[in-house]
Amino acid sequence: MDVKKIGYRLIYNKENGNILNGTFGEMEGTIPDWFRPKELGILDLPFAYNDNNFREALEYHIDVTKVGKSELKYIIVITKYKEHIETEEEKLRKENKKLENQILLQNDKEVGGIL
């Protein structure tokens, strides 16, 4: 059996590029006209495309002026990322690197090296 991999399919408003994935449920109340656009665009991404960026992205849209004219990396505009909270492991690595640099500089001073 042939294993196939498909990436994300982004559905967007062709007028303004707003991503509409997950926004087509029933609603009630004051709903802006632009929320249900007359024309939809579809952008199929390769499997695992830009995976790291999408994992951290909170807000993104399609630059509709570049669809069909530019490479994919210029079409998707990420406007907001999740705030990165430094893990304990990252803190320890950072501190370790800082200490290593201090030791190297101290040794360099003592030996009269080029650092």
C-alpha positions in Angstrom: 0.0 0.0 0.0 1.3 3.4 -1.0 1.6 5.8 2.0 0.5 9.3 1.0 1.2 12.5 2.9 -0.8 15.7 2.5 -0.3 19.0 4.2 -2.7 21.6 5.6 -5.4 23.1 3.4 -5.9 26.8 4.2 -9.2 28.3 3.3 -9.2 32.0 3.1 -11.2 35.1 2.2 -10.1 36.1 -1.4 -10.7 39.8 -0.6 -8.6 40.2 2.5 -6.7 37.0 3.0 -8.2 36.2 6.4 -7.8 32.5 7.2 -11.3 30.9 7.7 -10.4 27.4 8.8 -12.7 26.4 11.6 -15.1 29.5 11.3 -18.0 28.0 9.4 -20.2 26.9 12.2 -23.6 28.3 13.1 -23.7 31.7 14.6 -26.2 34.1 16.1 -26.1 37.8 16.8 -24.3 40.7 15.2 -22.1 39.1 12.6 -20.0 41.3 10.3 -20.6 40.9 6.5 -17.0 40.1 5.8 -17.2 37.0 8.1 -19.0 35.0 5.4 -17.1 36.0 2.2 -18.6 35.6 -1.3 -15.3 34.1 -2.6 -13.1 31.6 -1.0 -9.5 30.8 -1.8 -7.8 27.5 -1.1 -4.1 27.0 -0.5 -2.8 23.5 -0.2 0.5 23.3 1.7 3.0 20.5 1.2 3.2 18.0 4.1 5.1 19.4 7.1 5.5 22.8 5.3 7.0 25.4 7.6 6.0 23.1 10.6 8.0 25.0 13.2 6.5 28.3 12.3 2.9 27.1 12.2 3.3 25.4 15.6 4.3 28.7 17.2 1.9 30.9 15.1 -1.2 32.4 16.7 -2.3 34.6 13.8 -1.5 34.5 10.1 -3.2 35.5 6.8 -2.7 35.1 3.1 -1.2 38.0 1.1 -3.8 37.9 -1.7 -1.7 40.2 -3.9 1.0 37.5 -4.1 -1.2 34.4 -4.7 -0.2 32.8 -8.0 2.7 35.2 -8.4 5.2 34.4 -5.6 6.7 31.5 -3.8 4.7 30.0 -1.0 7.0 31.5 1.7 6.0 35.0 0.6 2.3 34.3 0.4 1.6 33.2 4.1 2.2 36.1 6.5 2.5 35.2 10.2 1.6 38.2 12.2 1.7 36.9 15.8 3.6 34.1 17.5 3.1 32.4 20.9 5.2 33.9 23.6 8.2 31.7 24.2 8.7 30.7 27.8 12.2 29.6 28.5 12.4 26.0 29.8 14.6 24.9 32.7 16.7 23.0 30.2 17.2 26.1 28.1 18.1 28.2 31.2 20.7 25.6 32.3 22.2 25.5 28.8 22.4 29.3 28.7 24.0 29.4 32.1 26.4 26.6 31.2 27.5 28.5 28.0 28.0 31.7 30.0 30.2 29.9 32.5 32.2 28.2 29.7 32.8 31.6 28.1 33.9 33.1 31.5 36.4 30.2 32.0 37.8 30.7 28.5 38.3 34.4 29.0 39.9 33.9 32.3 42.3 31.3 30.9 43.1 33.6 28.0 44.0 36.4 30.4 46.3 34.1 32.4 48.1 32.7 29.4 48.1 36.0 27.3 46.2 34.5 24.4 44.3 36.1 21.6 40.8 36.0 23.0 
